[in-house]
Structure formats: C-alpha cells, structure tokens
Amino acid sequence: PPPHSRSDWIGPPDRRSNLRPVVFHVPPDESRLERRLRELRQETQAWNQRFWAQQNVSFQQEKEEFIYSRLKAKGLKMKDETGQKTTLNAEEMADFYKDFLSKNFRKHMHYNRDWYKRNFTITFLMGQVALERALRWLRWKKKNIGN
C-alpha cells in the first residue's frame, strides 16, 4: 500500500489456500496494545494461510488419487477418446468427501478450537483498543476544551 494509506489492504486470493491476504496498516502513533493486536492478527493470518494451503494441497492430491483408483477399477483412463477428463458421478465423489472429512475430523476439530481461541483473543484486544482510543480522545477533548 502507498505510504499515505490509512487502512488495511486486501489482496487477491492465494492460489493454494484460497484466502485473501491482508497487509495491515501500521499507524505512525501505534500504541503497544494496538501493535499487540496487529501482530496477533498478522500471526493468525499466517497460521490460517499455512493450514488451508496444506489442507487444500492434501485434499486435491487425495481427490486425484481417489478418482484415478476408481477409474482404474472400472477399466477407464483419466481422459476419454476425445481428450476430455473422465469424471465420476456425484455419488462416487460423495464417498470421497465423506471419507476425507472423516479422516481429517480431528485436524479440523483442533483447527476450529484454535480458530475460536484466536478470534476471542482478537475480539477482546479490539475492545481494549477501542476503549484506549476513546479514553485518549476524551483526554484530548478535555485538554482542548479547557484551553
């Protein structure tokens, strides 16, 4: 973002995680609490990007392996005579999705637990930052009205 920007910038979706990265604005007068909040948000974003990039790569790889094994069992190839990709029907793919979710249940459960913890902490810090800013504004207003 340009130096005069006063807001966060959101980029295009990452090709592996499908999440949109954020470049966080750093105000010149950032307080310690504001910095703590920004750094937690940045760290959470990086953690989230890593998790979903790994999860999506794993998903695509296992999906391709599943399709290949099912097609092979049927005596079919990955592409038909016209060069089109051979696909499985919805019921067959539902088997894969169910199996994938079952295999990754614990991983998703831990991810969701950690995601909620992080979001609670971020929300709590946002409340503290809002209170800090309000108090700073009131002190500034009181000082300027008194003059």
Buried (B, 14 or more C-beta within 10 A) or exposed (E): EEEEEEEEEEEEEBEBBEBEBEBBEEEEEEEEBBEBBBEBBEEBBEBBBEBBBEBBEBBEEBBEEBBBEBBEEEEEEEEEEEEEEBEBEEEBBEEBEEEBEEEBEEEEEEBEEBBEEBEEBBEEBEEBBEEBEEEEEEEEEEEEEEE
